[in-house]
Amino acid sequence: MVENSGEQQKNYGAHLDLNASTVNRLIDTLIEKSLVEKRGTGRGSEVVVTAEGKREYRRVKKTMAKLRQKMSDSLGEENFSQLVGNLSTARDSFSV
């Protein structure tokens, strides 16, 4: 959402492979946490990331990079890449 801040709410379903009601609940939760705000009404409203949302994104991104490095160090880069590929394949098979 940070990269697509200002995008219409209806577009997030396709990006996240989620139905409209799930996207709506997710966005409502993010609004409650002051991470995003809506501009407009309905599914055509724009979702904009707040300053707090951007700070949280940077924190999570940094944590994920550290986790990725730990896993890669532990498993080895080749095994880690294979694991990520297998998980992606599994995810894709459930999305049919």
C-alpha positions as a printed Julia matrix, in Angstrom:
96×3 Matrix{Float64}:
   0.0     0.0    0.0
   2.89    2.36   0.61
   4.05    2.11  -3.0
   0.44    2.53  -4.21
  -0.7     5.15  -1.72
  -3.68    6.98  -3.16
  -4.89    4.01  -5.19
  -8.59    3.23  -5.26
  -9.73    0.7   -2.7
 -11.31   -1.53  -5.37
  -7.88   -2.17  -6.93
  -6.37   -3.74  -3.81
  -8.45   -6.91  -4.12
  -6.68   -7.91  -7.33
  -3.25   -6.93  -5.96
  -3.76   -8.96  -2.79
  -5.91  -11.74  -4.29
  -8.66  -10.99  -1.75
 -12.38  -10.44  -2.14
 -13.89   -6.97  -1.68
 -15.31   -7.6    1.81
 -11.94   -8.85   3.08
 -10.16   -5.83   1.61
 -12.75   -3.55   3.24
 -12.2    -5.16   6.67
  -8.42   -4.96   6.23
  -8.57   -1.28   5.33
 -10.96   -0.55   8.22
  -8.45   -2.19  10.58
  -5.61   -0.11   9.14
  -7.74    3.03   9.57
  -8.42    2.13  13.22
  -4.65    1.86  13.74
  -4.12    5.25  12.01
  -1.93    3.62   9.34
  -4.11    4.67   6.38
  -7.0     7.0    5.71
  -9.73    6.92   3.08
 -10.53    9.81   0.78
 -13.96    9.52  -0.77
 -16.64    6.88  -0.24
 -17.24    3.3   -1.27
 -14.95    1.01  -3.21
 -13.87    3.9   -5.43
 -12.39    5.79  -2.51
  -8.66    6.35  -2.41
  -6.59    4.76   0.35
  -3.72    6.96   1.49
  -0.94    5.86   3.83
  -0.47    8.18   6.82
   2.86    9.35   8.2
   2.45    6.75  10.97
   1.78    4.1    8.32
   4.97    5.03   6.49
   6.99    4.82   9.71
   5.52    1.39  10.47
   6.23    0.23   6.91
   9.9     1.21   7.22
  10.15   -0.57  10.58
   8.57   -3.77   9.24
  10.64   -3.65   6.05
  13.84   -3.39   8.11
  12.75   -6.28  10.36
  11.87   -8.44   7.34
  15.28   -7.77   5.77
  16.97   -8.91   8.99
  14.79  -12.04   9.13
  15.51  -12.82   5.48
  19.24  -12.5    6.13
  19.08  -14.76   9.21
  17.16  -17.41   7.3
  19.53  -17.18   4.35
  22.55  -17.44   6.65
  21.02  -20.41   8.46
  19.79  -22.35   5.41
  22.31  -21.15   2.86
  21.3   -18.91  -0.03
  20.53  -21.77  -2.43
  18.31  -23.65   0.05
  16.61  -20.43   1.12
  15.86  -19.49  -2.49
  14.46  -22.97  -3.1
  12.26  -22.67   0.01
  10.91  -19.3   -1.13
  10.22  -20.73  -4.59
   8.4   -23.73  -3.13
   6.29  -21.52  -0.88
   5.39  -19.31  -3.85
   4.38  -22.36  -5.86
   2.24  -23.61  -2.96
   0.57  -20.2   -2.61
  -0.15  -20.06  -6.33
  -1.7   -23.54  -6.29
  -4.18  -22.42  -3.62
  -5.15  -19.33  -5.62
  -6.79  -21.26  -8.42
